[in-house]
């Protein structure tokens, strides 16, 4: 009928979406481990195992994804996790200050680390890879030295009060960490920033062409600094979650998150070169990583195979992401 438009499914448009490859990867690994791992993987305990891992990793992966979409990298998340957790433990566990203050102190320390990263990067124009790698080692050394100096040990016990425990360190239904809820809330916030605000457009523009972004009046340096502050705060939040959940914090905690977060983001469709990616893709990439890393234990196989599978996923993701980007760009040119 005249005046009406017919809605139809466009597979070509879906194929060009940054999260399409991540969706395929998540489905494939979930089906594979559902078969190989059997009922233990698909029951409540199995779901909790990989969702708990995905939630903690996802809290970090989302702000790291924003940084990567803007064309930078953050390799300091590992030591920042430890800094957040240890700060909370020292303040509230060793000095017996109320745990809400310890939580604020831990998050503030993480934000400070991110702020320092951002300021150094924009003021010196050094590659973020180099700056944040240096910060990773420097913060680890600082936390190790101060923790041993103050407490005489590298692991500090802390008992969170009921309010903090309920928010950060409770197992819902006996299996699922409250971090899953925090992850979901953060995902909605990041999605809103990217899709509904001018800051999302700025982030994509900076990652696409920083020089052009500056020429159009975008406050590139401020945006980049705030992205690193967000990453530092989120990393410290994971440290707080772990300290609240396990009643202790260790200086070495968080080391595995440095490259795991990047793997999850890249598998989720974000390009290392910047300017391309989505929140849905990052969520799917994080789920894929968690399913592989935990699913291997339900099969009874040697856990060393998990690294092989993750390495293969990363390589395939990089290749497919470039393919989907070319499809998207070629489609845009044809329409133009």
C-alpha positions as CSV (number, residue, x, y, z in Angstrom):
1,X,0.0,0.0,0.0
2,X,1.2,3.4,-0.9
3,X,2.9,5.4,1.9
4,X,3.9,2.3,3.9
5,X,7.4,1.0,4.2
6,X,8.1,-2.6,4.5
7,X,10.6,-3.7,7.1
8,X,12.8,-6.7,6.3
9,X,15.8,-8.4,7.7
10,X,19.0,-7.3,6.0
11,X,21.7,-9.9,6.4
12,X,24.2,-7.8,4.6
13,X,23.9,-5.1,7.2
14,X,24.3,-7.6,10.0
15,X,27.4,-9.0,8.4
16,X,29.0,-5.6,8.4
17,X,28.3,-5.0,12.1
18,X,31.5,-5.1,14.4
19,X,29.8,-7.6,16.8
20,X,28.8,-10.1,14.1
21,X,32.1,-12.1,14.3
22,X,31.9,-12.0,18.1
23,X,28.4,-13.4,18.0
24,X,29.5,-16.3,15.8
25,X,32.5,-17.0,18.1
26,X,30.3,-17.0,21.3
27,X,27.8,-19.4,19.8
28,X,30.5,-21.8,18.5
29,X,32.4,-22.0,21.7
30,X,29.3,-22.3,23.9
31,X,27.9,-25.1,21.7
32,X,31.3,-26.8,21.7
33,X,31.8,-26.8,25.4
34,X,28.1,-27.7,26.1
35,X,28.7,-30.9,24.1
36,X,32.3,-31.5,25.4
37,X,31.6,-30.5,29.0
38,X,28.2,-32.1,29.2
39,X,25.7,-31.3,32.0
40,X,28.2,-29.9,34.5
41,X,28.9,-27.1,32.0
42,X,25.3,-26.3,31.2
43,X,23.9,-26.5,34.8
44,X,23.7,-23.6,37.2
45,X,27.3,-24.1,38.5
46,X,28.7,-24.1,35.0
47,X,26.9,-20.9,34.1
48,X,28.1,-19.3,37.3
49,X,31.7,-20.4,36.6
50,X,32.1,-18.5,33.3
51,X,29.7,-15.6,34.1
52,X,31.7,-14.8,37.2
53,X,34.9,-14.7,35.2
54,X,33.2,-12.7,32.4
55,X,31.8,-10.1,34.8
56,X,35.2,-9.2,36.4
57,X,36.9,-9.2,33.1
58,X,34.0,-7.3,31.5
59,X,34.1,-4.5,34.0
60,X,37.7,-3.8,32.8
61,X,37.1,-4.7,29.1
62,X,34.4,-2.1,28.6
63,X,36.5,1.0,29.5
64,X,39.5,-0.6,27.8
65,X,37.4,-0.9,24.7
66,X,36.6,2.8,24.8
67,X,40.3,3.5,25.0
68,X,41.0,1.2,22.0
69,X,38.2,2.7,19.9
70,X,39.9,6.0,20.5
71,X,43.1,4.6,19.2
72,X,45.1,4.0,22.5
73,X,46.0,1.0,24.7
74,X,46.0,0.6,28.5
75,X,48.4,-2.1,29.7
76,X,48.4,-0.9,33.3
77,X,45.1,-2.5,34.3
78,X,46.8,-5.4,36.1
79,X,48.7,-3.4,38.6
80,X,45.8,-1.0,39.0
81,X,43.6,-3.9,40.1
82,X,46.1,-4.8,42.7
83,X,46.5,-1.2,43.7
84,X,42.7,-0.8,44.3
85,X,42.3,-4.0,46.3
86,X,45.5,-3.6,48.4
87,X,44.6,0.1,49.1
88,X,41.2,-0.9,50.4
89,X,42.7,-3.8,52.4
90,X,45.4,-1.6,54.0
91,X,43.1,1.3,54.8
92,X,40.2,-0.9,56.2
93,X,42.0,-4.1,57.1
94,X,45.3,-3.0,58.5
95,X,44.3,0.5,59.9
96,X,40.7,-0.6,60.7
97,X,39.1,2.4,59.0
98,X,35.4,1.8,57.9
99,X,35.3,-0.2,54.7
100,X,33.3,2.4,52.7
101,X,36.3,4.7,53.1
102,X,38.6,1.9,52.1
103,X,36.5,1.4,48.9
104,X,36.7,5.1,48.1
105,X,40.4,5.2,48.7
106,X,40.9,2.2,46.4
107,X,38.8,3.7,43.6
108,X,40.5,7.1,44.0
109,X,43.9,5.5,43.7
110,X,42.8,3.8,40.5
111,X,41.4,7.0,39.1
112,X,44.7,8.7,39.9
113,X,46.7,6.1,38.1
114,X,44.5,6.6,35.0
115,X,44.8,10.3,35.2
116,X,48.6,10.1,35.4
117,X,48.6,7.8,32.4
118,X,46.4,10.2,30.4
119,X,48.3,13.3,31.3
120,X,51.7,11.8,30.4
121,X,50.3,10.5,27.1
122,X,48.7,13.8,25.9
123,X,51.6,16.0,27.2
124,X,54.5,14.0,25.8
125,X,52.8,12.4,22.7
126,X,54.4,9.1,23.6
127,X,52.6,6.0,22.5
128,X,50.1,4.8,25.1
129,X,51.5,1.3,24.8
130,X,54.8,2.5,26.2
131,X,53.4,4.8,28.9
132,X,51.0,2.3,30.3
133,X,53.5,-0.5,30.1
134,X,55.8,1.6,32.2
135,X,53.0,2.4,34.6
136,X,52.2,-1.3,34.9
137,X,55.7,-2.0,36.3
138,X,56.0,1.3,38.3
139,X,52.6,0.8,40.1
140,X,53.4,-2.8,40.8
141,X,56.7,-1.8,42.4
142,X,55.1,1.0,44.3
143,X,52.3,-1.1,45.7
144,X,54.7,-3.9,46.6
145,X,57.1,-1.6,48.3
146,X,54.5,0.3,50.3
147,X,52.5,-2.8,51.2
148,X,55.6,-4.5,52.7
149,X,56.8,-1.3,54.4
150,X,53.4,-0.7,56.1
151,X,52.2,-4.2,56.8
152,X,55.3,-6.4,56.4
153,X,53.5,-8.7,54.0
154,X,52.3,-8.9,50.4
155,X,48.8,-10.1,51.3
156,X,46.5,-8.1,53.5
157,X,43.3,-9.4,55.1
158,X,40.2,-7.2,55.2
159,X,36.6,-7.9,56.4
160,X,34.1,-5.8,54.5
161,X,31.1,-4.5,56.5
162,X,27.6,-5.7,55.5
163,X,26.8,-2.9,53.1
164,X,30.1,-3.2,51.1
165,X,29.8,-6.9,51.2
166,X,26.3,-6.8,49.8
167,X,27.3,-4.6,46.9
168,X,30.7,-6.0,45.9
169,X,31.3,-9.3,47.6
170,X,28.1,-11.4,47.7
171,X,27.3,-14.6,45.9
172,X,23.7,-14.3,44.5
173,X,21.8,-17.6,44.6
174,X,24.9,-19.1,46.2
175,X,26.8,-19.1,42.9
176,X,26.7,-15.8,41.0
177,X,28.9,-12.8,42.0
178,X,27.3,-9.4,42.4
179,X,29.9,-8.3,39.9
180,X,27.6,-9.6,37.2
181,X,25.1,-6.9,38.1
182,X,27.8,-4.2,38.2
183,X,29.0,-5.4,34.8
184,X,25.5,-5.1,33.4
185,X,25.0,-1.6,34.8
186,X,28.4,-0.5,33.4
187,X,27.6,-2.0,30.0
188,X,24.4,0.1,29.8
189,X,26.3,3.2,30.8
190,X,29.0,2.7,28.2
191,X,26.4,1.9,25.6
192,X,24.6,5.1,26.4
193,X,27.8,7.1,26.1
194,X,28.7,5.6,22.8
195,X,25.3,5.7,21.2
196,X,23.4,8.5,22.7
197,X,25.9,11.2,23.6
198,X,28.3,13.5,21.7
199,X,31.2,11.9,23.6
200,X,30.6,8.6,21.8
201,X,30.9,10.4,18.5
202,X,34.1,12.1,19.7
203,X,35.6,8.7,20.8
204,X,35.0,7.2,17.3
205,X,36.3,10.3,15.6
206,X,39.5,10.4,17.7
207,X,40.2,6.8,16.8
208,X,39.4,7.3,13.2
209,X,41.6,10.3,12.6
210,X,42.9,12.3,15.6
211,X,44.2,15.1,13.5
212,X,40.9,15.7,11.8
213,X,39.1,15.3,15.2
214,X,41.2,18.2,16.6
215,X,40.6,20.3,13.5
216,X,36.8,20.0,14.0
217,X,37.1,21.3,17.6
218,X,36.8,18.0,19.5
219,X,38.7,18.3,22.9
220,X,40.9,15.3,22.0
221,X,43.3,15.5,24.9
222,X,40.5,15.9,27.5
223,X,38.6,13.0,26.1
224,X,41.7,10.7,26.1
225,X,42.6,11.7,29.7
226,X,39.0,10.9,30.9
227,X,39.1,7.6,29.1
228,X,42.2,6.6,31.0
229,X,40.6,7.8,34.3
230,X,37.6,5.5,33.6
231,X,39.9,2.6,32.9
232,X,41.9,3.1,36.1
233,X,38.7,3.4,38.2
234,X,37.1,0.3,36.7
235,X,40.3,-1.7,37.2
236,X,40.5,-0.6,40.9
237,X,36.8,-1.5,41.2
238,X,37.7,-5.1,40.2
239,X,40.4,-5.0,42.9
240,X,37.8,-3.9,45.4
241,X,35.3,-6.6,44.3
242,X,38.0,-9.3,44.7
243,X,39.0,-8.0,48.1
244,X,35.4,-7.9,49.3
245,X,34.7,-11.3,47.9
246,X,37.8,-13.1,49.2
247,X,38.4,-11.0,52.4
248,X,42.0,-10.3,51.3
249,X,44.1,-8.6,48.6
250,X,47.4,-9.5,47.2
251,X,50.0,-7.4,45.5
252,X,50.2,-9.9,42.6
253,X,46.5,-9.9,42.0
254,X,45.3,-8.8,38.5
255,X,48.4,-9.7,36.5
256,X,46.4,-11.9,34.1
257,X,43.9,-9.2,33.2
258,X,46.5,-7.1,31.3
259,X,46.3,-9.1,28.1
260,X,43.1,-11.0,28.8
261,X,41.2,-7.7,28.6
262,X,42.7,-6.9,25.2
263,X,42.0,-10.4,23.9
264,X,38.3,-10.1,25.0
265,X,38.0,-6.6,23.4
266,X,39.6,-7.7,20.1
267,X,37.6,-10.9,19.9
268,X,34.6,-8.6,20.5
269,X,35.3,-6.8,17.2
270,X,37.3,-3.7,18.3
271,X,40.1,-2.9,16.0
272,X,43.6,-2.3,17.4
273,X,43.9,0.6,15.0
274,X,40.9,2.4,16.6
275,X,37.7,3.9,15.3
276,X,35.6,0.7,15.2
277,X,33.8,-1.4,17.8
278,X,30.6,-1.8,19.8
279,X,29.5,-2.5,23.4
280,X,27.5,-5.6,22.3
281,X,30.6,-7.0,20.6
282,X,32.8,-6.4,23.7
283,X,30.2,-8.2,25.9
284,X,30.2,-11.1,23.5
285,X,34.0,-11.2,23.3
286,X,34.2,-11.2,27.1
287,X,31.7,-14.1,27.2
288,X,33.7,-16.0,24.6
289,X,36.9,-15.6,26.6
290,X,35.2,-16.7,29.8
291,X,33.5,-19.7,28.2
292,X,36.8,-21.0,26.8
293,X,38.9,-20.3,29.9
294,X,36.4,-22.0,32.2
295,X,34.8,-24.5,29.8
296,X,38.1,-26.4,29.4
297,X,37.9,-27.5,33.0
298,X,34.5,-29.2,32.5
299,X,35.9,-31.3,29.6
300,X,38.6,-32.9,31.8
301,X,41.3,-31.9,29.3
302,X,44.6,-30.3,30.3
303,X,44.0,-26.6,31.0
304,X,47.0,-25.7,28.8
305,X,44.8,-26.2,25.8
306,X,42.8,-23.1,26.8
307,X,45.7,-20.9,25.8
308,X,45.9,-22.6,22.4
309,X,42.2,-22.0,21.8
310,X,42.3,-18.4,23.0
311,X,45.4,-17.7,20.8
312,X,43.6,-19.1,17.8
313,X,40.4,-17.1,18.6
314,X,42.5,-13.9,18.8
315,X,44.1,-14.5,15.4
316,X,40.8,-15.4,13.8
317,X,39.2,-12.3,15.4
318,X,41.8,-9.9,14.0
319,X,41.4,-11.3,10.5
320,X,37.6,-11.3,10.6
321,X,37.4,-7.9,12.1
322,X,39.5,-6.4,9.3
323,X,37.2,-8.2,6.8
324,X,34.0,-6.8,8.4
325,X,35.5,-3.3,8.6
326,X,36.3,-3.4,4.8
327,X,32.7,-4.6,4.2
328,X,31.3,-1.7,6.2
329,X,33.6,0.9,4.6
330,X,32.9,-0.4,1.1
331,X,29.2,-0.3,1.7
332,X,29.4,3.3,3.0
333,X,31.3,4.4,-0.1
334,X,28.7,2.8,-2.4
335,X,25.8,4.5,-0.6
336,X,27.7,7.8,-0.8
